[in-house]
Structure formats: structure tokens, C-alpha cells
Amino acid sequence: MWLRRVPAAIAAARSYATGGEGRQLLLRQLFEAASCTYTYLLADARSGDAVIIDPVLEAAPRDERLLRELGLRLRYAVNTHCHADHVTGSGVLRRGLGCRSVISRASGARADLLLAEGDELRFGAFALRARASPGHTPGCLTLVLDDESMAFTGDALLIRGCGRTDFQGGCARTLYHSVHEKIFTLPDSCLVYPAHDYTGQTVSTVGEERRLNPRLTLSPDAFVRLMEGLGLPRPHMMDIAVPANLRCGIQDDVD
């Protein structure tokens, strides 16, 4: 498929002056082609403190190399949920760089730090705030930058789409309400950074998705009917990825 021929790494590097005098945020958006997963590296450019969101096992050497090249200190390796299509790279990064692995408490997974609604991850002058956004899985989190200028939505909200709800305890009605109550209540200008994209798009906004998302502009009942009728194939990595990701790198034999 043409989707697999996209570059293995998208060096979408951005620096933002955001949310307070003198704050400078570094953002890198990285891509893993086999699972079409976006990994996000965020750092306080002044202190060098960094967070990585949804790292992938096969790309962990790339991520570690980039962190070292940029002279950043990785504080947290965060998983927005227990992924079924790839094994997390948080274990490799935890062992190589001494960071803490992070996932939602509601995921049922093991990690150094378990997040719940309203919890914060601080890195330098910045913080990511957790919003519980279940429905794709019961443990999905959306991570919102403290000035609400960007949200990392995992699989809950994709660009013009959303995560599937037919396995891992998913629930279409729960997902619909999560997106409308926890993500669509953010400012229209808030940038939406999903965990995956399958059409070559890299970023959207809350306002765009609220107006244009073909699934989530439906009524709740129509959305449930749509999601129940998708008939998607089972993820081929599910039997490997889910058990590994439930341990989230805590055990030394899990990467």
C-alpha cells in the first residue's frame, strides 16, 4: 500500500513561544511507517526537560539518538493508551535514558506513573494535563498542553476520524461523549495531534474537527450505528502488542 511508503521519520520541527514570558517549546513530530504511528517529542528549550508521547519499539533507537543530539533530558515516556498495533518503546527509553514510563490508571497496565483525570506531567516551564477520553479503550488519555494550544489525542480523535471501538473494551457511545466533552470543549484554535494518520495529514484543530469530522458530527445514535458496522480486520499485532504494552516497560524483558 502507498501508505507504507511514507518516510520513516517526519522531522516536523517547530518552536513556539507560548503561555508565558520567555517560555519556548520544542516540538518534534516523528513517524513510524509500519503502524502509521506518530510519536511526539516535546521539550522546554531552555531547561532541556522533555516528554515523549507514544514511542514505538522499532523507532526507539531513533528517538534516543535525537534526544541525545539535542541535549535533552527525557523525563517521561507516555503512552496515550494500551496500543494494539505496535509495541511501545517506553521500556527501551526507560532503560537507556532513565525516564519514567507513564500510562493511564484506567488502562490496567503497569508503569512507573499512572495518570488520572486532571493529573499533570511537568517538564521545565511546561505541563501536560491529562483528560480521560475513553471509548477506543477504557484507558485512553488526551494530553493537553497547559495553555490549551495543543492536544495529543491518541486514538480517541484522529484527523477526520476516530479510533475503532470493537475490541479492547471499546464503546462507541463512550467515545462519542469523550470527544465531545473532553476534546471539543477546548478552544477552536487548539492544535490536534493524533497517534495515527493513514492519509498523510499531520495536524488538525479542534475547530476543524468539530465542524468537519464526518463521524463525530453525526448524532450519538448515528455514530454508534456507523462504528458498529465498520467490520474492520483484527490488528495483526494485537496478540503481541497488548500483553507487552500492559507491562509498559516495567519488566526488563519487555521493550
Stockholm file with secondary structure:
# STOCKHOLM 1.0

chainA/1-255         MWLRRVPAAIAAARSYATGGEGRQLLLRQLFEAASCTYTYLLADARSGDAVIIDPVLEAAPRDERLLRELGLRLRYAVNTHCHADHVTGSGVLRRGLGCRSVISRASGARADLLLAEGDELRFGAFALRARASPGHTPGCLTLVLDDESMAFTGDALLIRGCGRTDFQGGCARTLYHSVHEKIFTLPDSCLVYPAHDYTGQTVSTVGEERRLNPRLTLSPDAFVRLMEGLGLPRPHMMDIAVPANLRCGIQDDVD
#=GR chainA/1-255 SS CGGGGSCSCCCEEEEEECSSTTCEEEEEEEEETTTTEEEEEEEETTTCEEEEESCBGGGHHHHHHHHHHHTCEEEEEECSSCCSSSCBSHHHHHHHHCCEEEEEGGGTCCCSEEECTTCEEEETTEEEEEEECCSSSTTCEEEEETTSSEEEEETTSBTTBCCCCSSTTCCHHHHHHHIIIIITTSCTTCEEEESBCSSSCCCEEHHHHHHHCTTTTSCHHHHHHHHHTCCCCCCTTHHHHHHHHTTTTCSTTCC
#=GC SS_cons         CGGGGSCSCCCEEEEEECSSTTCEEEEEEEEETTTTEEEEEEEETTTCEEEEESCBGGGHHHHHHHHHHHTCEEEEEECSSCCSSSCBSHHHHHHHHCCEEEEEGGGTCCCSEEECTTCEEEETTEEEEEEECCSSSTTCEEEEETTSSEEEEETTSBTTBCCCCSSTTCCHHHHHHHIIIIITTSCTTCEEEESBCSSSCCCEEHHHHHHHCTTTTSCHHHHHHHHHTCCCCCCTTHHHHHHHHTTTTCSTTCC
//
